[in-house]
Amino acid sequence: MTVRSIRSLLVGLGALPLALVLGSGGTLAAETLVEKGTRGAWTVVDTDAQPGASCAYDVDSINDLDIIEARSPRAFARDRTAARDAQRVGIRFIFQKSKLDGGNGGWETVSRTPVIKKLAYDDKAVAIGQRGWQATYSGTPHFRALAAIRWYKPGTMSKVEGATTFRYQWYDIGSGTPEMDRCLPNP
């Protein structure tokens, strides 16, 4: 079977979103928060063995969170015909912190990257590389990363045809044991 036919089969079975598991006996992650309209397939590496996000800490005596980064999902154009299909896909990262210390009070967005749009095909995905946010905060909130994927109507770069937003579930905190669901303010 070709990659396209396997992906089409999985799409038909409702197996999206897919979390690509590489080198892990692991757990599928990247929890989907929003799905709208008609979407193409997408994958992201986000497992306990290969976290999708990372937390970098200052090495000074404070040892607080310095940067949170996330790995890009790979997004395919929607498979609409028997021929090779193409469409613009946009990807953006969203960084959030808890409203209250200790991860309480819900979440608020503290930074968003611009939407980066690329031409994807139904048999060739696009990605935008890793992106991060330089943490600025007071207190001891928790942090998390999300990614939003937008599929634009073929032939346009602004009319959204479908959308997915997901949150990363595994965070490399530099200790050899990944943290689930968040970056902490201190390792």
TIVEXNU-964501 format. One record per residue: residue number from 1; residue in one letter; x, y, z of N, C-alpha, C, O in turn. Coordinates in nm, 3 decimals. Each point is the difference from the previous one (the first is absolute). Example, Ala and Ser with C-alpha at 12.3 -4.5 7.8 and 13.67 -1.06 7.14 Angstrom:
{1,'a',{1.319,-0.569,0.780},{-0.089,0.119,0.000},{0.090,0.120,0.000},{0.104,-0.002,0.066}}
{2,'s',{-0.139,0.107,-0.138},{0.082,0.119,0.006},{-0.077,0.109,0.073},{0.051,0.111,0.017}}
This chain:
{1,'m',{0.083,-0.118,0.000},{-0.083,0.118,0.000},{0.087,0.124,0.000},{0.107,0.003,0.062}}
{2,'t',{-0.151,0.100,-0.131},{0.074,0.125,-0.002},{-0.035,0.082,0.124},{-0.099,-0.027,0.068}}
{3,'v',{0.181,0.127,-0.039},{-0.027,0.089,0.112},{-0.137,0.064,-0.017},{-0.077,0.012,0.095}}
{4,'r',{0.048,0.031,-0.218},{-0.129,0.065,-0.026},{-0.116,-0.095,0.026},{-0.099,0.041,0.061}}
{5,'s',{0.109,-0.167,-0.105},{-0.113,-0.092,0.019},{-0.014,-0.040,0.146},{-0.112,-0.019,0.048}}
{6,'i',{0.223,0.007,0.025},{-0.008,-0.029,0.144},{-0.066,0.117,0.072},{-0.089,-0.019,0.083}}
{7,'r',{0.133,0.143,-0.117},{-0.057,0.118,0.063},{-0.148,0.012,-0.034},{-0.081,0.033,0.087}}
{8,'s',{0.045,-0.059,-0.212},{-0.141,0.007,-0.040},{-0.083,-0.102,0.076},{-0.113,0.029,0.040}}
{9,'l',{0.168,-0.149,-0.021},{-0.070,-0.103,0.076},{-0.022,0.045,0.143},{-0.110,-0.014,0.055}}
{10,'l',{0.215,0.069,0.008},{-0.011,0.046,0.138},{-0.100,0.115,0.012},{-0.078,0.005,0.095}}
{11,'v',{0.080,0.087,-0.193},{-0.095,0.111,0.002},{-0.141,-0.055,-0.009},{-0.089,0.043,0.073}}
{12,'g',{0.068,-0.139,-0.162},{-0.131,-0.061,-0.017},{-0.048,-0.071,0.125},{-0.120,-0.009,0.026}}
{13,'l',{0.214,-0.042,0.052},{-0.035,-0.069,0.124},{-0.014,0.096,0.118},{-0.032,-0.043,0.112}}
{14,'g',{0.056,0.170,-0.136},{-0.012,0.099,0.107},{0.117,-0.003,0.096},{-0.016,0.036,0.117}}
{15,'a',{0.133,-0.077,-0.162},{0.116,-0.014,0.087},{0.082,0.127,0.010},{0.118,-0.006,0.035}}
{16,'l',{-0.176,0.122,-0.064},{0.072,0.125,0.015},{-0.045,0.068,0.127},{-0.116,-0.017,0.037}}
{17,'p',{0.197,0.092,0.031},{0.137,0.026,-0.035},{0.092,-0.117,0.034},{-0.028,-0.080,0.089}}
{18,'l',{0.135,0.074,-0.162},{0.100,-0.102,0.024},{0.113,0.060,0.081},{0.041,0.114,-0.026}}
{19,'a',{0.009,-0.186,0.122},{0.123,0.042,0.066},{0.106,-0.099,-0.045},{-0.012,-0.120,0.026}}
{20,'l',{0.113,0.168,-0.093},{0.102,-0.085,-0.055},{0.089,-0.048,0.113},{0.057,0.080,0.074}}
{21,'v',{-0.045,-0.211,-0.060},{0.080,-0.058,0.106},{0.128,-0.054,-0.061},{-0.003,-0.097,-0.075}}
{22,'l',{0.115,0.160,0.108},{0.129,-0.043,-0.051},{0.086,-0.049,0.116},{0.026,0.075,0.094}}
{23,'g',{0.017,-0.197,-0.101},{0.091,-0.053,0.100},{-0.059,-0.008,0.139},{0.075,0.004,0.097}}
{24,'s',{-0.203,-0.014,-0.085},{-0.061,-0.005,0.132},{-0.096,-0.116,0.005},{-0.068,-0.031,-0.098}}
{25,'g',{0.064,-0.034,0.212},{-0.099,-0.102,0.018},{-0.128,0.070,0.037},{-0.098,-0.064,0.040}}
{26,'g',{0.098,0.190,-0.052},{-0.067,0.100,0.068},{-0.143,0.030,-0.024},{-0.078,-0.069,-0.066}}
{27,'t',{0.051,0.175,0.125},{-0.133,0.051,0.013},{-0.027,0.103,-0.108},{0.084,0.086,-0.027}}
{28,'l',{-0.200,-0.095,-0.034},{-0.038,0.105,-0.093},{-0.035,0.124,0.082},{-0.057,-0.010,0.109}}
{29,'a',{0.091,0.126,-0.162},{-0.020,0.122,0.078},{-0.062,0.106,-0.088},{-0.082,-0.031,-0.087}}
{30,'a',{0.119,0.156,0.109},{-0.051,0.115,-0.075},{-0.153,-0.002,0.000},{-0.063,-0.039,-0.097}}
{31,'e',{0.007,0.082,0.207},{-0.145,0.000,0.017},{-0.068,0.105,-0.086},{0.032,0.119,0.009}}
{32,'t',{-0.126,-0.163,-0.092},{-0.075,0.092,-0.084},{-0.099,0.078,0.084},{-0.076,-0.058,0.078}}
{33,'l',{0.077,0.190,-0.094},{-0.092,0.087,0.073},{-0.115,0.048,-0.088},{-0.113,0.012,0.047}}
{34,'v',{0.142,0.014,-0.177},{-0.100,0.054,-0.092},{0.018,-0.065,-0.136},{0.113,-0.016,-0.048}}
{35,'e',{-0.223,-0.022,-0.015},{-0.001,-0.045,-0.140},{-0.121,0.064,-0.067},{-0.112,-0.008,0.050}}
{36,'k',{0.136,0.073,-0.165},{-0.108,0.066,-0.073},{0.019,-0.023,-0.149},{0.112,-0.010,-0.049}}
{37,'g',{-0.222,0.001,-0.023},{0.002,-0.005,-0.145},{0.069,-0.123,-0.056},{0.014,-0.101,0.068}}
{38,'t',{0.029,0.112,-0.193},{0.068,-0.110,-0.068},{0.150,0.021,0.008},{0.051,0.107,-0.035}}
{39,'r',{0.017,-0.210,0.082},{0.143,0.010,0.029},{0.077,-0.109,-0.073},{-0.055,-0.103,-0.037}}
{40,'g',{0.182,0.128,0.019},{0.091,-0.103,-0.049},{0.056,-0.076,0.118},{-0.029,0.030,0.116}}
{41,'a',{0.109,-0.129,-0.146},{0.066,-0.078,0.105},{0.114,0.082,0.060},{0.052,0.091,-0.063}}
{42,'w',{-0.015,-0.125,0.187},{0.115,0.063,0.063},{0.063,-0.097,0.099},{-0.066,-0.092,0.048}}
{43,'t',{0.192,0.113,-0.020},{0.071,-0.082,0.098},{0.088,0.092,0.085},{0.033,0.111,-0.041}}
{44,'v',{0.003,-0.160,0.158},{0.096,0.071,0.084},{0.072,-0.104,0.085},{-0.061,-0.098,0.045}}
{45,'v',{0.189,0.119,-0.022},{0.076,-0.086,0.090},{-0.017,0.058,0.140},{0.050,0.110,0.027}}
{46,'d',{-0.118,-0.181,0.062},{-0.025,0.046,0.135},{-0.027,-0.122,0.087},{-0.115,-0.036,0.024}}
{47,'t',{0.222,-0.027,0.022},{-0.011,-0.120,0.082},{0.088,0.014,0.124},{0.079,0.094,0.010}}
{48,'d',{-0.093,-0.187,0.082},{0.086,0.003,0.118},{0.147,-0.019,-0.039},{0.089,0.053,0.067}}
{49,'a',{-0.062,-0.127,-0.175},{0.137,-0.021,-0.046},{0.052,0.118,-0.082},{0.120,0.026,-0.001}}
{50,'q',{-0.208,0.045,-0.067},{0.037,0.116,-0.080},{-0.103,0.111,0.022},{-0.093,0.017,-0.080}}
{51,'p',{0.110,0.057,0.188},{-0.097,0.107,0.030},{-0.012,0.101,-0.113},{0.099,0.033,-0.066}}
{52,'g',{-0.220,0.017,0.044},{-0.025,0.098,-0.105},{0.039,0.141,0.041},{0.015,0.087,-0.086}}
{53,'a',{0.002,-0.064,0.214},{0.038,0.133,0.050},{0.115,-0.015,0.098},{0.025,-0.108,0.055}}
{54,'s',{0.045,0.219,-0.034},{0.111,-0.004,0.096},{0.001,0.127,0.083},{-0.045,0.106,-0.044}}
{55,'c',{0.098,-0.119,0.163},{0.011,0.110,0.095},{0.149,0.021,0.026},{0.069,-0.092,0.044}}
{56,'a',{-0.018,0.211,-0.070},{0.140,0.031,0.025},{0.008,0.094,0.120},{-0.072,0.099,0.007}}
{57,'y',{0.161,-0.132,0.086},{0.012,0.075,0.124},{0.131,0.075,0.007},{0.102,-0.046,-0.052}}
{58,'d',{-0.105,0.164,0.118},{0.123,0.076,0.025},{0.094,-0.088,0.082},{-0.044,-0.082,0.081}}
{59,'v',{0.172,0.100,-0.103},{0.097,-0.077,0.076},{0.055,0.079,0.118},{0.089,-0.047,0.071}}
{60,'d',{-0.141,0.168,-0.051},{0.044,0.079,0.114},{-0.060,-0.056,0.130},{-0.064,-0.105,-0.003}}
{61,'s',{0.083,0.171,0.109},{-0.048,-0.050,0.130},{-0.152,-0.003,0.010},{-0.055,-0.073,0.083}}
{62,'i',{-0.014,0.151,-0.166},{-0.147,0.002,0.006},{-0.059,-0.125,-0.062},{-0.097,-0.056,0.053}}
{63,'n',{0.154,0.009,-0.165},{-0.043,-0.122,-0.066},{-0.149,0.002,-0.037},{-0.071,-0.099,0.022}}
{64,'d',{0.025,0.210,-0.078},{-0.141,0.011,-0.039},{-0.016,-0.021,-0.150},{0.098,0.000,-0.075}}
{65,'l',{-0.223,-0.019,0.032},{-0.028,-0.025,-0.141},{0.046,0.118,-0.084},{-0.031,0.115,0.030}}
{66,'d',{0.106,-0.144,-0.136},{0.052,0.102,-0.089},{-0.076,0.000,-0.133},{-0.047,0.104,-0.046}}
{67,'i',{0.035,-0.222,-0.016},{-0.064,-0.013,-0.130},{-0.082,-0.127,-0.005},{0.042,-0.104,0.052}}
{68,'i',{-0.159,0.111,-0.113},{-0.079,-0.118,-0.032},{-0.005,-0.008,-0.152},{-0.031,0.099,-0.066}}
{69,'e',{0.061,-0.216,0.011},{0.001,-0.021,-0.144},{-0.088,-0.119,-0.036},{-0.021,-0.089,0.082}}
{70,'a',{-0.030,0.089,-0.206},{-0.083,-0.111,-0.046},{0.040,-0.039,-0.142},{0.039,0.084,-0.081}}
{71,'r',{-0.049,-0.211,0.053},{0.029,-0.058,-0.131},{-0.121,0.019,-0.091},{-0.114,-0.013,0.045}}
{72,'s',{0.138,0.042,-0.170},{-0.109,0.023,-0.095},{-0.072,-0.129,-0.036},{0.062,-0.105,-0.016}}
{73,'p',{-0.195,0.113,0.003},{-0.072,-0.111,-0.061},{0.031,-0.002,-0.150},{0.046,0.099,-0.056}}
{74,'r',{-0.073,-0.211,-0.006},{0.007,-0.013,-0.146},{-0.143,-0.008,-0.050},{-0.077,-0.084,0.047}}
{75,'a',{0.041,0.170,-0.141},{-0.138,0.005,-0.049},{-0.005,-0.027,-0.150},{0.080,0.053,-0.077}}
{76,'f',{-0.175,-0.136,0.038},{-0.024,-0.034,-0.140},{-0.120,0.079,-0.053},{-0.087,0.040,0.077}}
{77,'a',{0.084,-0.019,-0.208},{-0.119,0.054,-0.065},{-0.111,-0.105,0.011},{0.027,-0.119,0.015}}
{78,'r',{-0.148,0.165,-0.023},{-0.114,-0.092,0.003},{-0.002,-0.081,-0.130},{0.018,0.056,-0.108}}
{79,'d',{-0.039,-0.185,0.120},{-0.007,-0.090,-0.115},{-0.142,0.009,-0.058},{-0.092,-0.064,0.052}}
{80,'r',{0.075,0.143,-0.159},{-0.133,0.026,-0.056},{-0.029,-0.078,-0.127},{-0.117,-0.027,-0.030}}
{81,'t',{0.220,-0.009,-0.046},{-0.020,-0.064,-0.130},{0.094,-0.119,-0.015},{0.084,-0.026,0.087}}
{82,'a',{-0.097,-0.046,-0.198},{0.091,-0.111,-0.030},{0.137,0.052,-0.044},{0.099,-0.072,0.006}}
{83,'a',{-0.095,0.197,-0.051},{0.126,0.062,-0.040},{0.072,0.055,0.123},{-0.052,-0.006,0.111}}
{84,'r',{0.171,0.060,-0.132},{0.074,0.063,0.109},{-0.065,0.133,0.034},{-0.016,0.086,-0.087}}
{85,'d',{-0.021,-0.068,0.214},{-0.066,0.123,0.044},{0.097,0.089,0.076},{0.091,-0.048,0.068}}
{86,'a',{-0.111,0.179,-0.082},{0.083,0.099,0.069},{-0.089,0.104,0.064},{-0.110,0.029,-0.049}}
{87,'q',{0.157,0.028,0.159},{-0.066,0.113,0.062},{0.093,0.064,0.101},{0.093,-0.063,0.049}}
{88,'r',{-0.118,0.189,-0.019},{0.078,0.072,0.101},{-0.041,-0.049,0.138},{-0.118,-0.023,0.028}}
{89,'v',{0.218,0.007,0.055},{-0.021,-0.040,0.139},{0.076,0.100,0.086},{0.113,0.036,-0.031}}
{90,'g',{-0.177,0.010,0.139},{0.064,0.094,0.092},{0.020,-0.064,0.136},{-0.088,-0.072,0.049}}
{91,'i',{0.203,0.097,0.012},{0.031,-0.054,0.132},{0.045,0.114,0.090},{0.078,0.086,-0.041}}
{92,'r',{-0.127,-0.086,0.164},{0.042,0.100,0.100},{0.014,-0.072,0.134},{-0.068,-0.099,0.027}}
{93,'f',{0.157,0.152,0.057},{0.017,-0.051,0.136},{-0.062,0.099,0.098},{0.002,0.121,-0.022}}
{94,'i',{-0.056,-0.175,0.129},{-0.063,0.079,0.105},{0.063,-0.043,0.133},{0.003,-0.119,0.032}}
{95,'f',{0.046,0.215,0.044},{0.061,-0.031,0.130},{-0.090,0.058,0.109},{-0.043,0.114,-0.008}}
{96,'q',{0.017,-0.196,0.109},{-0.091,0.041,0.107},{0.064,-0.020,0.136},{0.091,-0.081,0.016}}
{97,'k',{-0.142,0.157,0.082},{0.039,-0.020,0.140},{-0.127,-0.009,0.082},{-0.105,0.053,-0.037}}
{98,'s',{0.118,-0.121,0.151},{-0.116,-0.009,0.088},{-0.027,0.139,0.059},{0.093,0.077,0.023}}
{99,'k',{-0.220,-0.048,0.000},{-0.036,0.131,0.055},{0.046,0.017,0.144},{0.028,0.112,0.044}}
{100,'l',{-0.020,-0.222,0.028},{0.043,0.004,0.139},{0.122,-0.089,0.021},{0.027,-0.088,-0.082}}
{101,'d',{0.045,0.111,0.189},{0.115,-0.083,0.033},{-0.041,-0.145,0.017},{-0.114,-0.031,0.035}}
{102,'g',{0.211,-0.058,-0.059},{-0.024,-0.143,0.020},{-0.085,-0.065,-0.108},{-0.046,-0.113,0.018}}
{103,'g',{0.024,0.183,-0.130},{-0.077,-0.058,-0.109},{-0.150,0.012,0.016},{-0.076,-0.071,-0.067}}
{104,'n',{0.031,0.159,0.154},{-0.144,0.016,0.028},{-0.060,0.118,-0.075},{0.072,0.084,-0.054}}
{105,'g',{-0.206,-0.077,0.051},{-0.072,0.115,-0.052},{-0.022,0.003,-0.150},{-0.041,0.102,-0.054}}
{106,'g',{0.068,-0.212,-0.015},{-0.016,-0.002,-0.145},{0.124,0.053,-0.070},{0.104,0.019,0.063}}
{107,'w',{-0.116,0.005,-0.193},{0.115,0.039,-0.081},{-0.025,0.131,-0.072},{-0.113,0.032,-0.037}}
{108,'e',{0.222,0.044,0.017},{-0.007,0.121,-0.081},{0.115,-0.001,-0.099},{0.110,-0.045,0.031}}
{109,'t',{-0.138,0.094,-0.150},{0.102,0.006,-0.105},{0.095,0.115,0.028},{-0.043,0.113,0.023}}
{110,'v',{0.174,-0.143,-0.026},{0.101,0.103,0.024},{0.078,0.034,-0.126},{0.063,0.106,-0.008}}
{111,'s',{-0.067,-0.194,-0.092},{0.069,0.027,-0.126},{-0.055,-0.089,-0.111},{-0.040,-0.114,0.024}}
{112,'r',{0.038,0.170,-0.144},{-0.038,-0.074,-0.121},{0.102,0.032,-0.108},{0.042,0.114,-0.014}}
{113,'t',{-0.004,-0.214,-0.061},{0.083,0.027,-0.116},{-0.090,0.044,-0.114},{-0.120,-0.025,0.003}}
{114,'p',{0.175,0.090,-0.103},{-0.081,0.028,-0.119},{-0.040,-0.133,-0.066},{0.066,-0.102,0.020}}
{115,'v',{-0.174,0.104,-0.096},{-0.038,-0.117,-0.079},{0.095,-0.007,-0.118},{0.011,0.095,-0.078}}
{116,'i',{0.057,-0.207,0.064},{0.089,-0.020,-0.114},{-0.072,-0.091,-0.097},{-0.039,-0.112,0.034}}
{117,'k',{0.020,0.161,-0.157},{-0.075,-0.073,-0.102},{0.094,-0.060,-0.103},{0.092,0.066,-0.049}}
{118,'k',{-0.118,-0.192,0.016},{0.079,-0.071,-0.101},{-0.093,-0.083,-0.087},{-0.111,-0.035,0.040}}
{119,'l',{0.159,0.005,-0.159},{-0.077,-0.084,-0.091},{0.028,-0.146,0.033},{0.115,-0.045,-0.008}}
{120,'a',{-0.220,-0.029,0.045},{0.011,-0.142,0.032},{-0.068,-0.082,-0.109},{-0.081,0.053,-0.077}}
{121,'y',{0.113,-0.179,0.072},{-0.062,-0.093,-0.093},{-0.060,-0.115,0.080},{0.035,-0.020,0.116}}
{122,'d',{-0.126,-0.055,-0.178},{-0.060,-0.111,0.073},{0.097,-0.116,0.020},{-0.029,-0.091,0.077}}
{123,'d',{0.144,0.094,-0.146},{0.101,-0.103,0.019},{0.133,0.058,0.050},{0.099,-0.072,0.011}}
{124,'k',{-0.097,0.202,0.020},{0.123,0.065,0.050},{-0.038,0.108,0.101},{-0.062,0.100,-0.035}}
{125,'a',{0.099,-0.124,0.158},{-0.035,0.092,0.109},{0.093,0.119,0.006},{0.110,0.000,-0.057}}
{126,'v',{-0.155,0.103,0.128},{0.083,0.117,0.031},{0.014,0.011,0.152},{-0.086,-0.047,0.075}}
{127,'a',{0.195,0.109,-0.033},{0.025,0.029,0.141},{0.070,0.136,0.003},{0.049,0.047,-0.102}}
{128,'i',{-0.046,0.016,0.219},{0.064,0.132,0.009},{0.120,0.002,0.093},{0.056,0.106,0.028}}
{129,'g',{-0.016,-0.222,0.020},{0.114,-0.006,0.090},{-0.040,0.033,0.143},{-0.116,0.030,0.029}}
{130,'q',{0.211,-0.038,0.059},{-0.024,0.024,0.142},{-0.011,0.150,0.026},{0.070,0.079,-0.062}}
{131,'r',{-0.158,-0.042,0.154},{-0.017,0.140,0.039},{-0.007,0.009,0.152},{-0.035,-0.097,0.067}}
{132,'g',{0.069,0.213,-0.012},{0.001,0.014,0.144},{-0.046,0.136,0.047},{-0.024,0.092,-0.079}}
{133,'w',{0.013,-0.082,0.210},{-0.038,0.124,0.067},{0.095,0.023,0.116},{0.023,-0.089,0.082}}
{134,'q',{0.033,0.209,-0.076},{0.086,0.041,0.111},{-0.091,0.031,0.118},{-0.074,0.098,-0.003}}
{135,'a',{0.081,-0.178,0.105},{-0.093,0.011,0.114},{0.027,0.127,0.081},{0.113,0.032,0.035}}
{136,'t',{-0.221,0.037,-0.006},{0.003,0.113,0.093},{-0.121,-0.018,0.092},{-0.113,-0.013,-0.046}}
{137,'y',{0.139,0.013,0.176},{-0.109,-0.025,0.094},{0.047,0.031,0.141},{0.119,0.018,0.026}}
{138,'s',{-0.216,-0.012,0.063},{0.030,0.008,0.143},{-0.081,-0.109,0.068},{-0.098,-0.049,-0.056}}
{139,'g',{0.139,0.011,0.173},{-0.068,-0.108,0.071},{0.045,-0.137,-0.050},{0.110,-0.016,-0.052}}
{140,'t',{-0.199,-0.083,0.068},{0.033,-0.137,-0.039},{-0.111,-0.063,-0.086},{-0.053,-0.106,0.035}}
{141,'p',{0.017,0.171,-0.147},{-0.101,-0.059,-0.087},{0.057,-0.121,-0.074},{0.121,-0.021,-0.002}}
{142,'h',{-0.208,-0.056,-0.058},{0.041,-0.108,-0.089},{-0.017,0.050,-0.143},{-0.070,0.098,-0.024}}
{143,'f',{0.134,-0.166,-0.071},{0.000,0.043,-0.139},{-0.033,-0.118,-0.091},{0.025,-0.115,0.035}}
{144,'r',{-0.083,0.145,-0.152},{-0.026,-0.105,-0.098},{0.005,0.060,-0.140},{-0.007,0.122,-0.018}}
{145,'a',{0.019,-0.211,-0.080},{0.006,0.041,-0.140},{-0.112,-0.068,-0.078},{-0.036,-0.115,0.025}}
{146,'l',{-0.019,0.190,-0.119},{-0.103,-0.050,-0.091},{0.044,0.031,-0.142},{0.087,0.085,-0.021}}
{147,'a',{-0.145,-0.153,-0.074},{0.021,0.032,-0.141},{-0.136,0.004,-0.068},{-0.090,-0.078,0.031}}
{148,'a',{0.076,0.171,-0.124},{-0.123,0.014,-0.078},{0.035,-0.020,-0.148},{0.094,0.061,-0.051}}
{149,'i',{-0.170,-0.145,-0.015},{0.019,-0.026,-0.142},{-0.127,0.047,-0.072},{-0.111,-0.028,0.044}}
{150,'r',{0.130,0.100,-0.155},{-0.113,0.048,-0.079},{0.019,-0.046,-0.144},{0.107,0.016,-0.057}}
{151,'w',{-0.212,-0.073,0.000},{0.000,-0.039,-0.141},{-0.083,0.104,-0.074},{-0.116,0.023,0.033}}
{152,'y',{0.175,0.039,-0.135},{-0.066,0.106,-0.075},{-0.065,-0.057,-0.126},{0.052,-0.093,-0.062}}
{153,'k',{-0.165,0.150,0.025},{-0.069,-0.042,-0.120},{0.099,0.002,-0.115},{0.070,0.099,-0.019}}
{154,'p',{-0.063,-0.208,-0.060},{0.095,-0.003,-0.112},{-0.014,0.124,-0.089},{-0.110,0.042,-0.034}}
{155,'g',{0.224,0.014,0.000},{0.003,0.121,-0.082},{-0.002,0.128,0.080},{0.013,0.109,-0.057}}
{156,'t',{-0.029,-0.118,0.192},{0.001,0.120,0.083},{0.106,-0.013,0.109},{0.052,-0.108,0.026}}
{157,'m',{-0.022,0.221,0.035},{0.093,0.000,0.113},{-0.065,0.056,0.126},{0.067,0.021,0.101}}
{158,'s',{-0.200,0.003,-0.108},{-0.064,0.061,0.117},{-0.133,-0.064,0.039},{-0.042,0.017,0.115}}
{159,'k',{-0.025,-0.088,-0.203},{-0.129,-0.059,0.034},{0.023,-0.138,0.063},{0.037,-0.095,-0.069}}
{160,'v',{-0.058,0.086,0.200},{0.025,-0.124,0.074},{-0.109,-0.102,-0.032},{-0.119,0.028,0.011}}
{161,'e',{0.164,-0.146,-0.050},{-0.089,-0.111,-0.032},{-0.013,-0.097,0.118},{-0.104,-0.063,0.018}}
{162,'g',{0.210,0.052,0.061},{0.000,-0.089,0.115},{0.108,0.040,0.097},{0.095,0.070,-0.036}}
{163,'a',{-0.108,-0.116,0.161},{0.095,0.040,0.104},{0.012,-0.108,0.106},{-0.096,-0.072,0.029}}
{164,'t',{0.214,0.062,0.027},{0.027,-0.087,0.115},{0.090,0.077,0.095},{0.096,0.064,-0.042}}
{165,'t',{-0.126,-0.071,0.170},{0.090,0.052,0.103},{0.024,-0.113,0.098},{-0.093,-0.067,0.045}}
{166,'f',{0.219,0.046,-0.011},{0.034,-0.105,0.095},{0.100,0.051,0.101},{0.067,0.101,-0.023}}
{167,'r',{-0.057,-0.172,0.137},{0.100,0.036,0.099},{0.100,-0.114,0.014},{-0.035,-0.118,-0.008}}
{168,'y',{0.159,0.156,0.030},{0.106,-0.098,0.022},{-0.017,-0.059,0.138},{-0.037,0.070,0.095}}
{169,'q',{0.065,-0.198,-0.083},{-0.014,-0.065,0.130},{0.132,-0.039,0.064},{0.004,-0.025,0.121}}
{170,'w',{0.104,0.019,-0.196},{0.128,-0.041,0.057},{0.102,0.113,-0.012},{0.017,0.057,-0.107}}
{171,'y',{0.051,-0.026,0.219},{0.095,0.111,0.008},{0.134,-0.051,0.052},{0.008,-0.061,0.107}}
{172,'d',{0.097,0.086,-0.184},{0.136,-0.035,0.041},{0.046,0.110,0.095},{0.012,0.116,-0.041}}
{173,'i',{0.012,-0.151,0.166},{0.042,0.099,0.098},{0.150,-0.010,0.032},{0.049,0.060,0.095}}
{174,'g',{0.022,-0.140,-0.177},{0.144,-0.011,0.015},{0.045,-0.095,0.109},{0.119,-0.005,0.032}}
{175,'s',{-0.210,-0.070,0.027},{0.037,-0.088,0.110},{0.007,-0.146,-0.041},{0.034,-0.085,0.082}}
{176,'g',{-0.066,0.054,-0.207},{-0.004,-0.139,-0.043},{-0.138,-0.062,0.018},{-0.032,-0.101,-0.062}}
{177,'t',{-0.050,0.161,0.147},{-0.137,-0.046,0.020},{-0.092,0.113,-0.045},{-0.006,0.105,0.064}}
{178,'p',{-0.066,-0.125,-0.175},{-0.086,0.109,-0.047},{-0.116,0.029,0.094},{-0.045,-0.087,0.075}}
{179,'e',{-0.002,0.209,-0.080},{-0.114,0.045,0.079},{-0.125,-0.015,-0.086},{0.005,0.029,-0.120}}
{180,'m',{-0.114,-0.073,0.178},{-0.125,-0.014,-0.073},{-0.082,0.127,0.013},{-0.015,0.053,0.111}}
{181,'d',{-0.037,-0.003,-0.221},{-0.098,0.109,-0.008},{0.050,0.141,0.021},{-0.078,0.093,-0.020}}
{182,'r',{0.204,-0.070,0.059},{0.038,0.138,0.030},{0.151,0.014,0.023},{0.071,-0.097,0.024}}
{183,'c',{-0.027,0.222,-0.033},{0.132,0.040,0.049},{-0.024,0.060,0.139},{-0.097,0.072,0.022}}
{184,'l',{0.186,-0.103,0.067},{-0.007,0.059,0.134},{0.089,0.124,0.005},{0.090,0.014,-0.082}}
{185,'p',{-0.115,0.077,0.176},{0.083,0.120,0.006},{0.144,-0.030,0.044},{0.091,0.078,-0.028}}
{186,'n',{-0.071,-0.190,0.095},{0.134,-0.045,0.043},{0.011,-0.149,-0.027},{-0.099,-0.073,0.014}}
{187,'p',{0.219,0.024,-0.052},{0.015,-0.144,-0.030},{-0.011,-0.087,0.124},{0.011,-0.122,-0.009}}
